[in-house]
Amino acid sequence: MKFKTKITELLDIEYPIIQAGMVWVSGWKLASAVSNCGGLGLIGSGSMKPDLLREHIQKCKSATDKPFGVNIPLLRKDADELIKVCLDEGIKIIFTSAGNPKTFTPMLKENGCKVIHVVANLKYALKAQESGCDAVVGEGVEAGGHNGADQITTFVLIPQLVDVLQIPVIAAGGIADGRGILAALALGAEGVQIGTRFAATVESSAHENYKRKIVEAKDNDTVLAFRKIGLVRMLKNDFAFRALKAEDECWDEIKLKDLLGSKRECAGIFEGDEIEGEMEAGQVAGLIKDIPTVKELMERLIKEYQTSASKLSLIVQ
């Protein structure tokens, strides 16, 4: 099946499917596997120091001759160093998040990069467009990890972005199968970014405990916490419930930051601490029932897309 969208053309990929650059999940193995299967793999630099990012980029180059990119959270104090590594290594696709795209986009564009920024509302999507970004990822509050304070859902966000923006929109949040891809494209998106579903694959660098918890999750097994210090969606566990209790008791930002501490994401996602770790995951965890290889998953996504599109064709006839 051949796809032709503004995103497949912009990124020179076969399918309009982008694997999210997730912390502690998206290393070179996952990114190269997705790219080799016709999607766009992203290395998640949010959990890497510059030297480690360079290592992952070089290994990814050795594992694929297809396009891949790097996700860089702009609020990191060493974001400029991470960007320098990307430019030194010839990376031409940069996804930015969690910060002001005006800071680095002009410089990245001058160096021949395609720049795509993650947004959670129309206001920031317009700012990304004004800063020169080539596209935006519109991420709904269904998504795992850090979310926008407005808590806009994907189904509501994407058409509003599409109606106003002049640049392509990639849909993210709540997409785990071919039906979700079809729905996103029907809303006007030119591609999709998928996170949690790729986190639960063989090539993901996440701990097996974390992958298993995703597979075991039901429809209501994620929660939103830490509204005062940065909204996060995570799987329910002892830590998540303590965070919710602290919010109910109106803890201030200082106490909440102390509760969160450091390396909670690493403990939950990479080290597999099911009790005290922050196990970030989207609501789509309830749809995920296995841990396939990336190749198996990509083939399944395309087949599901075709099946869903065929059903719609029968309906409209």
C-alpha positions in Angstrom: 0.0 0.0 0.0 1.4 3.4 -1.0 0.9 6.5 1.0 1.4 10.1 -0.2 0.9 12.8 2.3 2.7 16.1 3.0 4.5 14.4 5.8 5.7 11.4 3.8 7.0 13.9 1.2 8.6 16.2 3.8 10.4 13.4 5.6 11.0 11.1 2.6 9.3 8.1 4.3 7.0 5.4 3.0 4.3 5.5 5.7 3.1 8.6 7.6 3.9 6.9 10.9 6.4 8.5 13.3 7.7 6.7 16.4 7.7 9.2 19.3 11.1 10.1 20.8 10.3 8.9 24.3 12.7 9.1 27.3 14.3 5.8 28.3 12.5 4.0 25.4 13.6 5.4 22.1 17.2 4.4 21.5 18.9 3.5 18.3 17.5 0.0 18.2 13.9 1.2 18.2 14.5 4.2 15.9 16.4 2.2 13.3 13.8 -0.6 13.3 10.9 1.8 12.6 12.8 3.6 9.9 13.8 0.3 8.3 10.1 -0.6 8.1 9.1 2.6 6.3 8.2 4.9 9.2 10.3 7.6 10.8 12.2 6.5 13.9 13.2 9.1 16.5 15.9 8.9 19.1 14.7 10.4 22.4 17.5 12.6 23.6 15.5 13.6 26.7 17.2 10.9 28.8 20.7 11.2 27.2 23.8 13.3 27.8 25.4 14.6 24.6 28.0 11.9 24.4 25.4 9.2 24.7 23.2 10.8 22.1 26.2 10.8 19.7 26.7 7.1 20.3 23.0 6.4 19.6 23.1 8.5 16.4 26.2 6.7 15.1 24.7 3.3 15.9 21.5 4.2 14.2 23.4 5.3 11.1 25.0 1.9 11.0 21.7 0.1 11.4 19.6 1.9 8.8 20.1 3.9 5.6 16.6 5.3 5.9 15.7 8.8 7.3 15.6 9.1 11.1 15.5 12.0 13.5 16.1 13.1 17.1 13.6 14.6 19.6 15.0 17.3 21.8 13.2 18.8 24.8 14.1 22.5 24.6 13.7 23.0 28.4 16.8 20.9 29.0 19.7 23.0 30.2 22.0 21.3 27.7 19.6 21.5 24.7 22.2 23.6 22.8 24.8 20.8 23.3 22.3 18.1 22.1 21.6 20.2 19.1 25.3 20.6 18.4 25.7 16.9 18.4 22.9 16.5 16.0 24.4 19.0 13.6 27.9 17.5 13.9 26.4 14.1 13.0 24.5 15.4 10.0 21.0 14.9 11.4 18.5 16.6 9.2 15.2 15.9 11.0 14.7 17.5 14.5 11.6 17.2 16.6 11.5 19.7 19.4 9.2 19.8 22.5 8.7 21.4 25.9 10.0 24.9 25.1 10.0 27.9 22.8 10.7 26.8 19.2 11.9 30.3 18.3 15.1 29.6 20.3 16.7 27.2 17.9 14.5 26.8 14.8 16.1 29.6 12.7 19.5 28.2 13.3 18.4 24.6 12.6 16.8 25.8 9.3 20.0 27.5 8.3 21.7 24.2 8.7 19.3 22.4 6.4 17.2 20.7 9.0 13.5 19.9 8.9 12.0 21.1 12.2 8.8 19.8 13.8 7.5 21.1 17.1 5.1 19.3 19.5 2.2 21.5 20.7 -0.9 20.9 22.8 -3.0 23.9 21.7 -3.6 26.3 18.7 -1.8 29.2 20.4 1.5 27.4 20.5 1.0 25.8 17.1 0.8 29.3 15.6 3.9 30.3 17.4 5.7 27.2 16.0 4.5 28.1 12.5 5.7 31.7 13.0 9.1 30.5 14.1 9.6 28.6 10.8 8.8 25.1 11.8 8.0 22.8 8.9 5.2 21.0 10.7 3.7 20.5 14.1 2.7 17.5 16.2 -0.6 18.1 17.8 -0.6 16.0 20.9 -3.9 15.4 22.8 -4.1 14.8 26.5 -4.6 11.1 25.9 -0.9 10.8 25.4 1.5 9.4 27.9 4.1 11.6 29.6 4.0 15.3 29.8 0.8 17.0 28.6 -0.6 20.4 28.0 -2.3 22.2 30.8 -5.4 22.8 28.7 -6.1 19.1 28.5 -7.4 19.2 24.9 -8.1 15.8 23.4 -6.7 14.7 20.1 -10.0 14.4 18.4 -10.8 18.0 19.2 -7.3 19.5 18.8 -6.3 18.1 15.4 -9.2 19.6 13.3 -8.7 23.0 14.9 -5.0 23.0 14.0 -5.7 21.8 10.5 -8.3 24.6 9.9 -5.9 27.4 10.8 -2.3 26.3 10.1 -0.6 26.6 6.8 1.9 23.8 7.7 1.2 20.1 8.0 -0.2 18.6 11.2 0.8 15.3 12.7 -1.6 13.8 15.2 -0.5 12.3 18.5 -2.2 10.9 21.6 -4.6 8.0 21.6 -3.3 6.2 18.5 -2.3 2.6 18.8 -3.6 0.8 15.7 -4.6 1.2 12.1 -8.1 2.5 13.0 -6.5 5.4 14.9 -4.3 6.2 12.0 -7.3 6.3 9.6 -9.2 8.5 12.1 -6.3 10.9 12.4 -6.0 11.3 8.6 -9.7 11.7 8.3 -9.5 14.7 10.7 -7.0 16.3 8.4 -3.7 15.2 9.9 -0.9 14.4 7.4 0.7 11.8 9.6 0.6 10.3 13.1 3.1 10.1 16.0 2.8 6.9 18.1 4.4 6.5 21.5 3.1 4.0 24.0 2.4 1.3 21.3 6.0 1.5 20.2 7.2 1.5 23.8 5.8 -2.0 24.2 7.9 -3.6 21.4 10.8 -5.9 21.4 13.2 -3.2 20.3 12.2 -0.6 22.9 14.9 0.0 25.4 12.3 0.1 28.3 12.4 -2.5 31.1 10.3 -5.6 30.6 8.3 -4.8 33.8 7.3 -1.5 32.2 6.3 -3.2 28.9 4.3 -5.9 30.9 2.5 -3.2 32.9 1.4 -1.6 29.6 0.1 -4.9 28.3 -1.8 -5.6 31.6 -3.4 -2.1 31.7 -7.1 -1.7 31.3 -9.0 1.3 29.9 -8.8 3.3 33.2 -5.3 2.4 34.3 -3.6 5.7 33.6 -3.9 8.9 35.6 -3.0 12.6 35.2 -0.9 14.0 38.0 1.3 17.0 39.0 -0.9 19.6 37.5 0.9 22.4 39.4 4.4 21.4 38.2 3.8 19.9 34.8 0.9 17.6 33.9 2.0 13.9 33.5 0.0 10.9 32.4 1.3 7.7 33.9 0.2 4.1 34.8 -1.5 3.7 38.1 0.9 2.4 40.9 1.7 3.3 44.5 3.7 6.4 43.5 0.9 7.7 41.2 -1.7 7.3 43.9 0.6 9.2 46.4 0.9 12.0 43.8 -2.9 12.2 43.4 -3.4 12.2 47.2 -0.8 15.0 47.6 -2.7 17.1 45.0 -6.0 16.5 46.8 -4.3 17.8 50.0 -3.3 20.9 48.1 0.5 20.5 48.5 2.4 23.4 47.2 4.9 23.3 44.2 7.9 22.9 46.5 6.5 19.9 48.3 5.3 18.3 45.0 8.7 18.7 43.4 10.2 17.1 46.5 7.7 14.2 46.2 8.6 13.8 42.5 12.3 13.9 43.2 14.7 12.9 40.5 15.0 10.0 38.1 11.4 8.8 38.7 11.0 8.2 34.9 14.2 6.2 34.8 13.2 4.1 37.8 9.8 3.3 36.3 10.5 3.0 32.6 14.2 1.9 32.4 14.7 0.1 35.7 11.2 -1.4 36.0 10.3 -0.2 39.5 6.6 -0.9 39.5 6.0 0.6 42.9 8.0 3.9 43.1 8.7 4.6 39.5 6.9 7.0 37.2 5.7 4.7 34.5 4.6 7.2 31.8 2.1 5.8 29.3 -0.9 6.9 27.3 -4.6 5.9 27.6 -4.0 3.6 24.6 -2.3 1.2 27.0 -5.8 -0.3 27.4 -5.7 -1.3 23.7 -2.2 -3.0 23.8 -2.2 -6.7 24.4 1.2 -7.9 23.3 4.9 -7.0 22.8 5.6 -7.6 19.1 8.7 -6.8 17.1 8.6 -3.4 15.2 8.3 -5.3 11.9 5.3 -7.2 13.2 3.7 -4.1 14.5 4.2 -2.0 11.4 2.8 -4.7 9.2 -0.2 -4.9 11.6 -0.8 -1.2 11.5 -0.9 -1.1 7.7 -3.2 -4.1 7.5 -5.5 -2.6 10.2 -5.6 0.7 8.3 -6.5 -1.1 5.1 -9.3 -3.1 6.8 -10.8 0.0 8.4 -10.6 2.0 5.2 -12.4 -0.9 3.3 -15.2 -0.9 5.9 -15.7 2.8 5.5 -15.8 2.4 1.7 -18.7 -0.1 2.2 -20.5 2.2 4.4 -20.4 5.2 2.1 -21.5 3.2 -0.9 
